[in-house]
Amino acid sequence: MKTLKTILFMTLFSFSGNAQVVSPNESLYDMEIKDINGEKLDLQQFKGKKLLFVNVASKCGFTNQYEGLQELYAAYKDKLVVLGLPCNQFGGQEPGTTSEIKSFCSLTYGVNFPMTEKIEVKGENQHPIYQWLTQKEKNGKMNSSVKWNFQKYLVDEEGRLIDVFYSVTKPMSKKITKLI
């Protein structure tokens, strides 16, 4: 038997009066992911700050955006956390091992924002975080697809999706900074 809360969340009425069934939004903070060192990364620790999820790669035409991501993180770290999520699904542009990725990011760009394990951001093995980011039924805002490396998803302080920015949008763009 469904609880009243479940019924309230699952039933919405359209303007025509027909009921539509939708899933209640899942909490991003309850999802599991490991950091680049293989340790559990508790997303709960970021509640109260905006989160910028970025699928990153070391051998991409957009790789120099690591510099902008670090600048953004340094400028707004009191209210924003940048999360780099290495992914090798676009042109094999993140072939490195964990230690190679860590070394490259640190030595080349001085990255000190949190980085995660290498994940898949699309397809059959899409990580649950990216399922949430790309599916309206889970994030409550919009559907999207990850087109390339360095696509950015901004989430508010309460874990609600704000917007998505494609690779061509630089991290320090006014499109992003005005929302922080």
Secondary structure, DSSP 8 states (H G I E B T S, - for coil): ---HHHHHHHEEE-TTS-EEE------GGG---BBTTSSB--GGGGTTSEEEEEEE-TTSTTTTHHHHHHHHHHHHTTTEEEEEEE---STT-----HHHHHHHHHHHH---S-BB-----SSTT--HHHHHHH-HHHHSS------STT-EEEE-TTS-EEEEE-TTS-TT-HHHHTT-
